[in-house]
């Protein structure tokens, strides 16, 4: 196998692992917060329904977190196995957050074990809730640290290169690189948002499938409310991400927005297709790109004409951008209408159609996460470390990557199917109505 | 003490931690699968459910900590080991994934799926075999440089008696460590039947463990003279380890203080593991890589060590809490309490 092939298969395997891992990782970061909120509301309102909600979410979480852990271990090792040259360089400069991530993960794993196995062991429910706090902190901190490493790949700093040697290394400066604030905030907030909408989809699905139990209505209202808050936050942070890109990675922004010529008063191109270098059927919003990039409708935005051909990312990332933004806006509107509808007692939000839209929102949110990560990673091409190391120079020289790709594909298939089967079986065999009866839970009240 | 030594000691300590906790985990899975075959499954299933399920993720982190840490402290290892270990490490990851998912899936889902239990049990034997190959490779002689990049000579590796001696040691050590621990755990749980069974397994695996360990010494004498000589310089450490070994076996034979017996076993492996590592120094990979020429820059080393100390301050109390709840809590161990979500 020539090295071109090794590079190609390394890219495919990394993309496969990350695309699979990110589903479970996102749920893993977001769901502990949701469990915490539900348990807290349950304790405060003395409402058994919310406590049970937390407990049932925690059960499902056991499954998703396990797949997240094992695939996370896989990507952690694959970084060194597939990209040894990159990791040798990265190890010198950005090892600190990687190292911190293992501590965050340690912390989370320990307390998750304790939390899961100590239900009803304490007289005071609040003590049990306290055990969940390190889990939620550990999960979010893991996301923060690992995203810092990704931010570093986009905006490397904290060292100098002198005659091919790395000098003046400053690990903290490398961590707090310009890409870090927007990237970290965006990843964490969208994880909360996605977890909320996935759980909302499940609640809506139960309501559609015949159960009219107040338990599901409470779950739906809580998750949509939380989802709304975080989707608004995601939009605001997304706007700042645009400004970061304009300043530090203009080629990524320009490629994502099909902005070919450097110009002032730049319009934002939404949708459309590219036909022989010409944009067709697109919606052009005047001045919007200048506003996104610089807060100023007349500002100049750097276009792709400023970059050599071999340093421009593939232009299909525009479609990924469209998918991500469209779903984000759609979910914000959907949850806003739902929240208003519940306040105003609109019949419409209780309709079958609306509930199906909420159900659809779960997979859509996951799709948005995938599109966002593909945009982030493909948009950095051809670099693995922007401006310093190209992807093809970073890969392994081993000749067995294609075989490993087949093995890992099989593994992810087993894990994906296995987790879905186990999750559905777990909740089918023990429906909430049954469990509430078993627990004689009568303390539940109506929604606020 | 130089930064290099601190770094490698930290990593070696965590690897030792992984060796012990993972051996318990892997061995238990194997005994469980074996007892499924012989129709005695209920004896061990309980112990696995009660002890291993809450802590498997913690076990896993020990390994993650080691390989992330070694890239941090010794970035050049990524180049040498990353390139050459693609196949054995990938296989180990896949097997680890099967084991991890087993704990999660079996806790609620398809409990008692036999094929899965067998895979889980067998994976526990293949993982140490795959991972122990790293130790073999580190002795040198299996990696050659082709056009400036390292390449693993599989033929030499799989025809070397050293490789197989280390694989056999890793397997028998896993079963031995696990059996001694489970003897103690079952005894605490008041499960006489399980205690007797595990004690029997412990005594069975004690002998192959010590024989292969001695065999590796002999192999090393021809394979890596320098390492062998270094080990002979500290022969007394290996002697001490042997005495601890005899203590464990004696207590097991006499059916006395299983807790102390497990303590002696940890001591035996601790002394041998550190003596082996001490003699291996300064090489991470004979003859290409030493801890000195592969070490990271000073700024990063200091940052990592500070992070490590801060991390430990957080971890040790948490680990203590975990052990107190699942290992040292009599009611829990005896199965009187079940507070699972």
Interface residues (C-beta under 8 A of the other chain):
Chain A: X55 X58 X59 X62 X63 X65 X66 X67 X69 X70 X71 X72 X73 X74 X76 X77 X78 X80 X81 X82 X83 X84 X85 X87 X88 X89 X90 X91 X92 X93 X95 X96 X98 X99 X100 X101 X102 X103 X105 X106 X107 X109 X110 X111 X112 X113 X114 X115 X116 X117 X118 X119 X120 X121 X134 X166 X169 X170 X171 X172 X396 X397 X398 X400 X401 X403 X404 X407 X408 X411 X414 X415 X418 X419 X421 X422 X425 X426
Chain B: X54 X55 X57 X58 X60 X61 X63 X64 X65 X67 X68 X69 X71 X72 X73 X74 X75 X76 X78 X79 X81 X82 X83 X84 X85 X86 X87 X89 X90 X91 X93 X94 X96 X97 X98 X100 X101 X103 X104 X105 X107 X108 X109 X110 X147 X149 X151 X296 X297 X299 X300 X303 X304 X307 X308 X311 X314 X315 X318 X319 X321 X322 X325 X326 X337 X339 X340 X341
